[in-house]
Amino acid sequence: MVPVLLVLLLVLVLFGVGFAVKILWWIAIAVLVIWLLGFLLRGTSSSGTRSRWYRW
């Protein structure tokens, strides 16, 4: 009975880690898309040069 419970616990842990990793991948892709859009759609300053859209 204990080995079955350990296997079920292992399956639950691995499923949870897989779900978390998948969510993190989607968050990383969303951040990359937002960054690329901000980089490509940045405005121009009064002197005609492109300005930075971030402060760092």
PDBQT receptor file of N, H, CA, C and O in Angstrom, charges set to zero:
ATOM      1  N   MET A   1       0.818  -1.192   0.000  1.00  0.00    +0.000 N 
ATOM      2  CA  MET A   1       0.000   0.000   0.000  1.00  0.00    +0.000 C 
ATOM      3  C   MET A   1       0.871   1.269   0.000  1.00  0.00    +0.000 C 
ATOM      4  O   MET A   1       0.553   2.245  -0.679  1.00  0.00    +0.000 OA
ATOM      5  N   VAL A   2       1.960   1.246   0.759  1.00  0.00    +0.000 N 
ATOM      6  H   VAL A   2       2.219   0.453   1.311  1.00  0.00    +0.000 HD
ATOM      7  CA  VAL A   2       2.846   2.419   0.828  1.00  0.00    +0.000 C 
ATOM      8  C   VAL A   2       3.492   2.706  -0.524  1.00  0.00    +0.000 C 
ATOM      9  O   VAL A   2       3.544   3.869  -0.924  1.00  0.00    +0.000 OA
ATOM     10  N   PRO A   3       3.990   1.693  -1.252  1.00  0.00    +0.000 N 
ATOM     11  CA  PRO A   3       4.574   1.995  -2.567  1.00  0.00    +0.000 C 
ATOM     12  C   PRO A   3       3.561   2.627  -3.535  1.00  0.00    +0.000 C 
ATOM     13  O   PRO A   3       3.923   3.502  -4.321  1.00  0.00    +0.000 OA
ATOM     14  N   VAL A   4       2.326   2.197  -3.481  1.00  0.00    +0.000 N 
ATOM     15  H   VAL A   4       2.032   1.486  -2.842  1.00  0.00    +0.000 HD
ATOM     16  CA  VAL A   4       1.299   2.774  -4.358  1.00  0.00    +0.000 C 
ATOM     17  C   VAL A   4       1.080   4.241  -4.005  1.00  0.00    +0.000 C 
ATOM     18  O   VAL A   4       0.963   5.081  -4.898  1.00  0.00    +0.000 OA
ATOM     19  N   LEU A   5       1.023   4.553  -2.726  1.00  0.00    +0.000 N 
ATOM     20  H   LEU A   5       1.118   3.871  -2.001  1.00  0.00    +0.000 HD
ATOM     21  CA  LEU A   5       0.855   5.939  -2.296  1.00  0.00    +0.000 C 
ATOM     22  C   LEU A   5       2.064   6.792  -2.693  1.00  0.00    +0.000 C 
ATOM     23  O   LEU A   5       1.904   7.945  -3.093  1.00  0.00    +0.000 OA
ATOM     24  N   LEU A   6       3.256   6.235  -2.584  1.00  0.00    +0.000 N 
ATOM     25  H   LEU A   6       3.385   5.298  -2.259  1.00  0.00    +0.000 HD
ATOM     26  CA  LEU A   6       4.453   6.970  -2.991  1.00  0.00    +0.000 C 
ATOM     27  C   LEU A   6       4.456   7.251  -4.491  1.00  0.00    +0.000 C 
ATOM     28  O   LEU A   6       4.831   8.342  -4.921  1.00  0.00    +0.000 OA
ATOM     29  N   VAL A   7       4.043   6.279  -5.277  1.00  0.00    +0.000 N 
ATOM     30  H   VAL A   7       3.739   5.393  -4.928  1.00  0.00    +0.000 HD
ATOM     31  CA  VAL A   7       3.978   6.475  -6.728  1.00  0.00    +0.000 C 
ATOM     32  C   VAL A   7       2.932   7.530  -7.067  1.00  0.00    +0.000 C 
ATOM     33  O   VAL A   7       3.172   8.390  -7.914  1.00  0.00    +0.000 OA
ATOM     34  N   LEU A   8       1.777   7.473  -6.414  1.00  0.00    +0.000 N 
ATOM     35  H   LEU A   8       1.582   6.774  -5.725  1.00  0.00    +0.000 HD
ATOM     36  CA  LEU A   8       0.742   8.476  -6.654  1.00  0.00    +0.000 C 
ATOM     37  C   LEU A   8       1.212   9.869  -6.242  1.00  0.00    +0.000 C 
ATOM     38  O   LEU A   8       0.920  10.850  -6.926  1.00  0.00    +0.000 OA
ATOM     39  N   LEU A   9       1.931   9.958  -5.141  1.00  0.00    +0.000 N 
ATOM     40  H   LEU A   9       2.169   9.161  -4.585  1.00  0.00    +0.000 HD
ATOM     41  CA  LEU A   9       2.480  11.232  -4.692  1.00  0.00    +0.000 C 
ATOM     42  C   LEU A   9       3.495  11.753  -5.702  1.00  0.00    +0.000 C 
ATOM     43  O   LEU A   9       3.505  12.945  -6.012  1.00  0.00    +0.000 OA
ATOM     44  N   LEU A  10       4.343  10.879  -6.213  1.00  0.00    +0.000 N 
ATOM     45  H   LEU A  10       4.335   9.912  -5.962  1.00  0.00    +0.000 HD
ATOM     46  CA  LEU A  10       5.327  11.263  -7.226  1.00  0.00    +0.000 C 
ATOM     47  C   LEU A  10       4.641  11.757  -8.495  1.00  0.00    +0.000 C 
ATOM     48  O   LEU A  10       5.074  12.743  -9.090  1.00  0.00    +0.000 OA
ATOM     49  N   VAL A  11       3.580  11.082  -8.909  1.00  0.00    +0.000 N 
ATOM     50  H   VAL A  11       3.229  10.281  -8.426  1.00  0.00    +0.000 HD
ATOM     51  CA  VAL A  11       2.834  11.498 -10.096  1.00  0.00    +0.000 C 
ATOM     52  C   VAL A  11       2.225  12.884  -9.876  1.00  0.00    +0.000 C 
ATOM     53  O   VAL A  11       2.280  13.729 -10.770  1.00  0.00    +0.000 OA
ATOM     54  N   LEU A  12       1.653  13.123  -8.709  1.00  0.00    +0.000 N 
ATOM     55  H   LEU A  12       1.609  12.437  -7.983  1.00  0.00    +0.000 HD
ATOM     56  CA  LEU A  12       1.067  14.432  -8.416  1.00  0.00    +0.000 C 
ATOM     57  C   LEU A  12       2.127  15.536  -8.413  1.00  0.00    +0.000 C 
ATOM     58  O   LEU A  12       1.889  16.625  -8.935  1.00  0.00    +0.000 OA
ATOM     59  N   VAL A  13       3.281  15.261  -7.832  1.00  0.00    +0.000 N 
ATOM     60  H   VAL A  13       3.474  14.377  -7.408  1.00  0.00    +0.000 HD
ATOM     61  CA  VAL A  13       4.358  16.259  -7.801  1.00  0.00    +0.000 C 
ATOM     62  C   VAL A  13       4.846  16.557  -9.209  1.00  0.00    +0.000 C 
ATOM     63  O   VAL A  13       5.020  17.722  -9.568  1.00  0.00    +0.000 OA
ATOM     64  N   LEU A  14       5.068  15.528 -10.006  1.00  0.00    +0.000 N 
ATOM     65  H   LEU A  14       4.926  14.582  -9.714  1.00  0.00    +0.000 HD
ATOM     66  CA  LEU A  14       5.544  15.741 -11.371  1.00  0.00    +0.000 C 
ATOM     67  C   LEU A  14       4.507  16.464 -12.223  1.00  0.00    +0.000 C 
ATOM     68  O   LEU A  14       4.860  17.300 -13.054  1.00  0.00    +0.000 OA
ATOM     69  N   PHE A  15       3.225  16.146 -12.020  1.00  0.00    +0.000 N 
ATOM     70  H   PHE A  15       2.938  15.467 -11.344  1.00  0.00    +0.000 HD
ATOM     71  CA  PHE A  15       2.165  16.844 -12.750  1.00  0.00    +0.000 C 
ATOM     72  C   PHE A  15       2.140  18.321 -12.356  1.00  0.00    +0.000 C 
ATOM     73  O   PHE A  15       1.997  19.187 -13.219  1.00  0.00    +0.000 OA
ATOM     74  N   GLY A  16       2.277  18.610 -11.079  1.00  0.00    +0.000 N 
ATOM     75  H   GLY A  16       2.393  17.907 -10.379  1.00  0.00    +0.000 HD
ATOM     76  CA  GLY A  16       2.288  19.995 -10.606  1.00  0.00    +0.000 C 
ATOM     77  C   GLY A  16       3.473  20.771 -11.147  1.00  0.00    +0.000 C 
ATOM     78  O   GLY A  16       3.327  21.926 -11.545  1.00  0.00    +0.000 OA
ATOM     79  N   VAL A  17       4.641  20.154 -11.166  1.00  0.00    +0.000 N 
ATOM     80  H   VAL A  17       4.760  19.215 -10.843  1.00  0.00    +0.000 HD
ATOM     81  CA  VAL A  17       5.843  20.816 -11.708  1.00  0.00    +0.000 C 
ATOM     82  C   VAL A  17       5.674  21.058 -13.207  1.00  0.00    +0.000 C 
ATOM     83  O   VAL A  17       6.027  22.126 -13.707  1.00  0.00    +0.000 OA
ATOM     84  N   GLY A  18       5.150  20.098 -13.904  1.00  0.00    +0.000 N 
ATOM     85  H   GLY A  18       4.863  19.230 -13.497  1.00  0.00    +0.000 HD
ATOM     86  CA  GLY A  18       4.929  20.260 -15.342  1.00  0.00    +0.000 C 
ATOM     87  C   GLY A  18       3.951  21.384 -15.641  1.00  0.00    +0.000 C 
ATOM     88  O   GLY A  18       4.158  22.161 -16.573  1.00  0.00    +0.000 OA
ATOM     89  N   PHE A  19       2.886  21.472 -14.854  1.00  0.00    +0.000 N 
ATOM     90  H   PHE A  19       2.717  20.841 -14.097  1.00  0.00    +0.000 HD
ATOM     91  CA  PHE A  19       1.911  22.545 -15.031  1.00  0.00    +0.000 C 
ATOM     92  C   PHE A  19       2.540  23.894 -14.749  1.00  0.00    +0.000 C 
ATOM     93  O   PHE A  19       2.314  24.847 -15.494  1.00  0.00    +0.000 OA
ATOM     94  N   ALA A  20       3.333  23.996 -13.675  1.00  0.00    +0.000 N 
ATOM     95  H   ALA A  20       3.517  23.222 -13.069  1.00  0.00    +0.000 HD
ATOM     96  CA  ALA A  20       3.985  25.259 -13.316  1.00  0.00    +0.000 C 
ATOM     97  C   ALA A  20       4.981  25.681 -14.396  1.00  0.00    +0.000 C 
ATOM     98  O   ALA A  20       5.055  26.860 -14.744  1.00  0.00    +0.000 OA
ATOM     99  N   VAL A  21       5.736  24.737 -14.922  1.00  0.00    +0.000 N 
ATOM    100  H   VAL A  21       5.676  23.779 -14.640  1.00  0.00    +0.000 HD
ATOM    101  CA  VAL A  21       6.719  25.054 -15.962  1.00  0.00    +0.000 C 
ATOM    102  C   VAL A  21       6.004  25.531 -17.226  1.00  0.00    +0.000 C 
ATOM    103  O   VAL A  21       6.463  26.460 -17.891  1.00  0.00    +0.000 OA
ATOM    104  N   LYS A  22       4.887  24.896 -17.550  1.00  0.00    +0.000 N 
ATOM    105  H   LYS A  22       4.514  24.142 -17.010  1.00  0.00    +0.000 HD
ATOM    106  CA  LYS A  22       4.131  25.300 -18.739  1.00  0.00    +0.000 C 
ATOM    107  C   LYS A  22       3.604  26.718 -18.568  1.00  0.00    +0.000 C 
ATOM    108  O   LYS A  22       3.663  27.512 -19.507  1.00  0.00    +0.000 OA
ATOM    109  N   ILE A  23       3.093  27.050 -17.396  1.00  0.00    +0.000 N 
ATOM    110  H   ILE A  23       3.045  26.406 -16.633  1.00  0.00    +0.000 HD
ATOM    111  CA  ILE A  23       2.609  28.405 -17.125  1.00  0.00    +0.000 C 
ATOM    112  C   ILE A  23       3.760  29.405 -17.217  1.00  0.00    +0.000 C 
ATOM    113  O   ILE A  23       3.592  30.493 -17.769  1.00  0.00    +0.000 OA
ATOM    114  N   LEU A  24       4.925  29.045 -16.680  1.00  0.00    +0.000 N 
ATOM    115  H   LEU A  24       5.061  28.161 -16.232  1.00  0.00    +0.000 HD
ATOM    116  CA  LEU A  24       6.079  29.949 -16.741  1.00  0.00    +0.000 C 
ATOM    117  C   LEU A  24       6.522  30.192 -18.179  1.00  0.00    +0.000 C 
ATOM    118  O   LEU A  24       6.942  31.299 -18.517  1.00  0.00    +0.000 OA
ATOM    119  N   TRP A  25       6.434  29.172 -19.028  1.00  0.00    +0.000 N 
ATOM    120  H   TRP A  25       6.092  28.273 -18.753  1.00  0.00    +0.000 HD
ATOM    121  CA  TRP A  25       6.780  29.348 -20.438  1.00  0.00    +0.000 C 
ATOM    122  C   TRP A  25       5.829  30.342 -21.094  1.00  0.00    +0.000 C 
ATOM    123  O   TRP A  25       6.269  31.202 -21.856  1.00  0.00    +0.000 OA
ATOM    124  N   TRP A  26       4.526  30.236 -20.810  1.00  0.00    +0.000 N 
ATOM    125  H   TRP A  26       4.168  29.537 -20.191  1.00  0.00    +0.000 HD
ATOM    126  CA  TRP A  26       3.555  31.166 -21.400  1.00  0.00    +0.000 C 
ATOM    127  C   TRP A  26       3.793  32.587 -20.909  1.00  0.00    +0.000 C 
ATOM    128  O   TRP A  26       3.666  33.537 -21.681  1.00  0.00    +0.000 OA
ATOM    129  N   ILE A  27       4.141  32.745 -19.623  1.00  0.00    +0.000 N 
ATOM    130  H   ILE A  27       4.245  31.973 -18.996  1.00  0.00    +0.000 HD
ATOM    131  CA  ILE A  27       4.454  34.076 -19.091  1.00  0.00    +0.000 C 
ATOM    132  C   ILE A  27       5.697  34.640 -19.772  1.00  0.00    +0.000 C 
ATOM    133  O   ILE A  27       5.729  35.821 -20.119  1.00  0.00    +0.000 OA
ATOM    134  N   ALA A  28       6.719  33.809 -19.967  1.00  0.00    +0.000 N 
ATOM    135  H   ALA A  28       6.693  32.850 -19.686  1.00  0.00    +0.000 HD
ATOM    136  CA  ALA A  28       7.950  34.256 -20.627  1.00  0.00    +0.000 C 
ATOM    137  C   ALA A  28       7.670  34.677 -22.075  1.00  0.00    +0.000 C 
ATOM    138  O   ALA A  28       8.229  35.667 -22.547  1.00  0.00    +0.000 OA
ATOM    139  N   ILE A  29       6.833  33.954 -22.763  1.00  0.00    +0.000 N 
ATOM    140  H   ILE A  29       6.378  33.150 -22.379  1.00  0.00    +0.000 HD
ATOM    141  CA  ILE A  29       6.493  34.309 -24.148  1.00  0.00    +0.000 C 
ATOM    142  C   ILE A  29       5.724  35.626 -24.181  1.00  0.00    +0.000 C 
ATOM    143  O   ILE A  29       5.967  36.461 -25.052  1.00  0.00    +0.000 OA
ATOM    144  N   ALA A  30       4.794  35.823 -23.234  1.00  0.00    +0.000 N 
ATOM    145  H   ALA A  30       4.596  35.144 -22.526  1.00  0.00    +0.000 HD
ATOM    146  CA  ALA A  30       4.029  37.070 -23.183  1.00  0.00    +0.000 C 
ATOM    147  C   ALA A  30       4.947  38.258 -22.914  1.00  0.00    +0.000 C 
ATOM    148  O   ALA A  30       4.801  39.307 -23.542  1.00  0.00    +0.000 OA
ATOM    149  N   VAL A  31       5.889  38.105 -21.989  1.00  0.00    +0.000 N 
ATOM    150  H   VAL A  31       6.008  37.253 -21.479  1.00  0.00    +0.000 HD
ATOM    151  CA  VAL A  31       6.825  39.193 -21.687  1.00  0.00    +0.000 C 
ATOM    152  C   VAL A  31       7.698  39.496 -22.901  1.00  0.00    +0.000 C 
ATOM    153  O   VAL A  31       7.961  40.664 -23.189  1.00  0.00    +0.000 OA
ATOM    154  N   LEU A  32       8.145  38.482 -23.609  1.00  0.00    +0.000 N 
ATOM    155  H   LEU A  32       7.932  37.533 -23.376  1.00  0.00    +0.000 HD
ATOM    156  CA  LEU A  32       8.956  38.686 -24.808  1.00  0.00    +0.000 C 
ATOM    157  C   LEU A  32       8.173  39.442 -25.880  1.00  0.00    +0.000 C 
ATOM    158  O   LEU A  32       8.715  40.344 -26.520  1.00  0.00    +0.000 OA
ATOM    159  N   VAL A  33       6.911  39.085 -26.080  1.00  0.00    +0.000 N 
ATOM    160  H   VAL A  33       6.471  38.352 -25.560  1.00  0.00    +0.000 HD
ATOM    161  CA  VAL A  33       6.093  39.768 -27.078  1.00  0.00    +0.000 C 
ATOM    162  C   VAL A  33       5.893  41.232 -26.695  1.00  0.00    +0.000 C 
ATOM    163  O   VAL A  33       5.994  42.115 -27.547  1.00  0.00    +0.000 OA
ATOM    164  N   ILE A  34       5.611  41.493 -25.420  1.00  0.00    +0.000 N 
ATOM    165  H   ILE A  34       5.529  40.775 -24.728  1.00  0.00    +0.000 HD
ATOM    166  CA  ILE A  34       5.427  42.875 -24.960  1.00  0.00    +0.000 C 
ATOM    167  C   ILE A  34       6.720  43.670 -25.140  1.00  0.00    +0.000 C 
ATOM    168  O   ILE A  34       6.686  44.826 -25.561  1.00  0.00    +0.000 OA
ATOM    169  N   TRP A  35       7.852  43.054 -24.824  1.00  0.00    +0.000 N 
ATOM    170  H   TRP A  35       7.880  42.115 -24.482  1.00  0.00    +0.000 HD
ATOM    171  CA  TRP A  35       9.134  43.736 -24.979  1.00  0.00    +0.000 C 
ATOM    172  C   TRP A  35       9.406  44.054 -26.446  1.00  0.00    +0.000 C 
ATOM    173  O   TRP A  35       9.838  45.159 -26.775  1.00  0.00    +0.000 OA
ATOM    174  N   LEU A  36       9.154  43.083 -27.331  1.00  0.00    +0.000 N 
ATOM    175  H   LEU A  36       8.803  42.185 -27.064  1.00  0.00    +0.000 HD
ATOM    176  CA  LEU A  36       9.390  43.314 -28.759  1.00  0.00    +0.000 C 
ATOM    177  C   LEU A  36       8.472  44.399 -29.304  1.00  0.00    +0.000 C 
ATOM    178  O   LEU A  36       8.907  45.240 -30.090  1.00  0.00    +0.000 OA
ATOM    179  N   LEU A  37       7.201  44.390 -28.892  1.00  0.00    +0.000 N 
ATOM    180  H   LEU A  37       6.848  43.707 -28.253  1.00  0.00    +0.000 HD
ATOM    181  CA  LEU A  37       6.283  45.432 -29.341  1.00  0.00    +0.000 C 
ATOM    182  C   LEU A  37       6.741  46.805 -28.855  1.00  0.00    +0.000 C 
ATOM    183  O   LEU A  37       6.702  47.776 -29.611  1.00  0.00    +0.000 OA
ATOM    184  N   GLY A  38       7.167  46.888 -27.617  1.00  0.00    +0.000 N 
ATOM    185  H   GLY A  38       7.199  46.099 -27.004  1.00  0.00    +0.000 HD
ATOM    186  CA  GLY A  38       7.658  48.156 -27.097  1.00  0.00    +0.000 C 
ATOM    187  C   GLY A  38       8.915  48.611 -27.809  1.00  0.00    +0.000 C 
ATOM    188  O   GLY A  38       9.110  49.807 -28.025  1.00  0.00    +0.000 OA
ATOM    189  N   PHE A  39       9.759  47.682 -28.173  1.00  0.00    +0.000 N 
ATOM    190  H   PHE A  39       9.601  46.710 -27.998  1.00  0.00    +0.000 HD
ATOM    191  CA  PHE A  39      10.990  48.022 -28.884  1.00  0.00    +0.000 C 
ATOM    192  C   PHE A  39      10.689  48.516 -30.300  1.00  0.00    +0.000 C 
ATOM    193  O   PHE A  39      11.299  49.476 -30.770  1.00  0.00    +0.000 OA
ATOM    194  N   LEU A  40       9.746  47.856 -30.975  1.00  0.00    +0.000 N 
ATOM    195  H   LEU A  40       9.251  47.076 -30.593  1.00  0.00    +0.000 HD
ATOM    196  CA  LEU A  40       9.439  48.204 -32.359  1.00  0.00    +0.000 C 
ATOM    197  C   LEU A  40       8.547  49.436 -32.470  1.00  0.00    +0.000 C 
ATOM    198  O   LEU A  40       8.639  50.169 -33.455  1.00  0.00    +0.000 OA
ATOM    199  N   LEU A  41       7.698  49.678 -31.498  1.00  0.00    +0.000 N 
ATOM    200  H   LEU A  41       7.623  49.083 -30.698  1.00  0.00    +0.000 HD
ATOM    201  CA  LEU A  41       6.728  50.768 -31.577  1.00  0.00    +0.000 C 
ATOM    202  C   LEU A  41       7.125  51.974 -30.729  1.00  0.00    +0.000 C 
ATOM    203  O   LEU A  41       6.277  52.798 -30.387  1.00  0.00    +0.000 OA
ATOM    204  N   ARG A  42       8.385  52.078 -30.396  1.00  0.00    +0.000 N 
ATOM    205  H   ARG A  42       9.074  51.408 -30.674  1.00  0.00    +0.000 HD
ATOM    206  CA  ARG A  42       8.805  53.217 -29.585  1.00  0.00    +0.000 C 
ATOM    207  C   ARG A  42       8.698  54.511 -30.389  1.00  0.00    +0.000 C 
ATOM    208  O   ARG A  42       8.846  54.512 -31.611  1.00  0.00    +0.000 OA
ATOM    209  N   GLY A  43       8.442  55.594 -29.691  1.00  0.00    +0.000 N 
ATOM    210  H   GLY A  43       8.322  55.593 -28.699  1.00  0.00    +0.000 HD
ATOM    211  CA  GLY A  43       8.225  56.880 -30.357  1.00  0.00    +0.000 C 
ATOM    212  C   GLY A  43       9.525  57.585 -30.671  1.00  0.00    +0.000 C 
ATOM    213  O   GLY A  43      10.611  57.126 -30.317  1.00  0.00    +0.000 OA
ATOM    214  N   THR A  44       9.386  58.718 -31.347  1.00  0.00    +0.000 N 
ATOM    215  H   THR A  44       8.503  59.091 -31.634  1.00  0.00    +0.000 HD
ATOM    216  CA  THR A  44      10.544  59.547 -31.657  1.00  0.00    +0.000 C 
ATOM    217  C   THR A  44      10.513  60.791 -30.776  1.00  0.00    +0.000 C 
ATOM    218  O   THR A  44       9.445  61.258 -30.381  1.00  0.00    +0.000 OA
ATOM    219  N   SER A  45      11.679  61.312 -30.477  1.00  0.00    +0.000 N 
ATOM    220  H   SER A  45      12.546  60.933 -30.798  1.00  0.00    +0.000 HD
ATOM    221  CA  SER A  45      11.769  62.532 -29.673  1.00  0.00    +0.000 C 
ATOM    222  C   SER A  45      11.643  63.757 -30.583  1.00  0.00    +0.000 C 
ATOM    223  O   SER A  45      11.515  63.618 -31.800  1.00  0.00    +0.000 OA
ATOM    224  N   SER A  46      11.678  64.940 -29.999  1.00  0.00    +0.000 N 
ATOM    225  H   SER A  46      11.782  65.053 -29.010  1.00  0.00    +0.000 HD
ATOM    226  CA  SER A  46      11.511  66.175 -30.778  1.00  0.00    +0.000 C 
ATOM    227  C   SER A  46      12.655  66.387 -31.776  1.00  0.00    +0.000 C 
ATOM    228  O   SER A  46      12.476  67.069 -32.786  1.00  0.00    +0.000 OA
ATOM    229  N   SER A  47      13.815  65.812 -31.501  1.00  0.00    +0.000 N 
ATOM    230  H   SER A  47      13.960  65.259 -30.681  1.00  0.00    +0.000 HD
ATOM    231  CA  SER A  47      14.944  65.977 -32.423  1.00  0.00    +0.000 C 
ATOM    232  C   SER A  47      14.928  64.963 -33.556  1.00  0.00    +0.000 C 
ATOM    233  O   SER A  47      15.807  64.988 -34.419  1.00  0.00    +0.000 OA
ATOM    234  N   GLY A  48      13.942  64.069 -33.568  1.00  0.00    +0.000 N 
ATOM    235  H   GLY A  48      13.228  64.049 -32.868  1.00  0.00    +0.000 HD
ATOM    236  CA  GLY A  48      13.821  63.103 -34.659  1.00  0.00    +0.000 C 
ATOM    237  C   GLY A  48      14.492  61.776 -34.393  1.00  0.00    +0.000 C 
ATOM    238  O   GLY A  48      14.375  60.855 -35.202  1.00  0.00    +0.000 OA
ATOM    239  N   THR A  49      15.191  61.654 -33.282  1.00  0.00    +0.000 N 
ATOM    240  H   THR A  49      15.285  62.402 -32.625  1.00  0.00    +0.000 HD
ATOM    241  CA  THR A  49      15.838  60.377 -32.968  1.00  0.00    +0.000 C 
ATOM    242  C   THR A  49      14.878  59.512 -32.164  1.00  0.00    +0.000 C 
ATOM    243  O   THR A  49      13.952  60.000 -31.517  1.00  0.00    +0.000 OA
ATOM    244  N   ARG A  50      15.128  58.243 -32.227  1.00  0.00    +0.000 N 
ATOM    245  H   ARG A  50      15.881  57.846 -32.752  1.00  0.00    +0.000 HD
ATOM    246  CA  ARG A  50      14.277  57.325 -31.474  1.00  0.00    +0.000 C 
ATOM    247  C   ARG A  50      14.645  57.380 -29.999  1.00  0.00    +0.000 C 
ATOM    248  O   ARG A  50      15.822  57.356 -29.640  1.00  0.00    +0.000 OA
ATOM    249  N   SER A  51      13.636  57.453 -29.156  1.00  0.00    +0.000 N 
ATOM    250  H   SER A  51      12.679  57.473 -29.448  1.00  0.00    +0.000 HD
ATOM    251  CA  SER A  51      13.886  57.487 -27.716  1.00  0.00    +0.000 C 
ATOM    252  C   SER A  51      13.745  56.092 -27.112  1.00  0.00    +0.000 C 
ATOM    253  O   SER A  51      13.156  55.193 -27.713  1.00  0.00    +0.000 OA
ATOM    254  N   ARG A  52      14.286  55.937 -25.939  1.00  0.00    +0.000 N 
ATOM    255  H   ARG A  52      14.765  56.667 -25.451  1.00  0.00    +0.000 HD
ATOM    256  CA  ARG A  52      14.135  54.657 -25.253  1.00  0.00    +0.000 C 
ATOM    257  C   ARG A  52      12.775  54.594 -24.583  1.00  0.00    +0.000 C 
ATOM    258  O   ARG A  52      12.307  55.600 -24.051  1.00  0.00    +0.000 OA
ATOM    259  N   TRP A  53      12.133  53.445 -24.596  1.00  0.00    +0.000 N 
ATOM    260  H   TRP A  53      12.513  52.627 -25.029  1.00  0.00    +0.000 HD
ATOM    261  CA  TRP A  53      10.827  53.295 -23.973  1.00  0.00    +0.000 C 
ATOM    262  C   TRP A  53      10.949  52.728 -22.566  1.00  0.00    +0.000 C 
ATOM    263  O   TRP A  53       9.941  52.508 -21.893  1.00  0.00    +0.000 OA
ATOM    264  N   TYR A  54      12.158  52.493 -22.125  1.00  0.00    +0.000 N 
ATOM    265  H   TYR A  54      12.977  52.672 -22.671  1.00  0.00    +0.000 HD
ATOM    266  CA  TYR A  54      12.399  51.990 -20.770  1.00  0.00    +0.000 C 
ATOM    267  C   TYR A  54      13.388  52.899 -20.084  1.00  0.00    +0.000 C 
ATOM    268  O   TYR A  54      14.019  53.727 -20.740  1.00  0.00    +0.000 OA
ATOM    269  N   ARG A  55      13.542  52.767 -18.770  1.00  0.00    +0.000 N 
ATOM    270  H   ARG A  55      13.029  52.094 -18.237  1.00  0.00    +0.000 HD
ATOM    271  CA  ARG A  55      14.402  53.671 -18.016  1.00  0.00    +0.000 C 
ATOM    272  C   ARG A  55      15.712  53.043 -17.605  1.00  0.00    +0.000 C 
ATOM    273  O   ARG A  55      16.524  53.734 -16.989  1.00  0.00    +0.000 OA
ATOM    274  N   TRP A  56      15.978  51.795 -17.896  1.00  0.00    +0.000 N 
ATOM    275  H   TRP A  56      15.319  51.234 -18.397  1.00  0.00    +0.000 HD
ATOM    276  CA  TRP A  56      17.212  51.176 -17.442  1.00  0.00    +0.000 C 
ATOM    277  C   TRP A  56      18.178  50.996 -18.536  1.00  0.00    +0.000 C 
ATOM    278  O   TRP A  56      19.275  50.484 -18.313  1.00  0.00    +0.000 OA
TER     279      TRP A  56
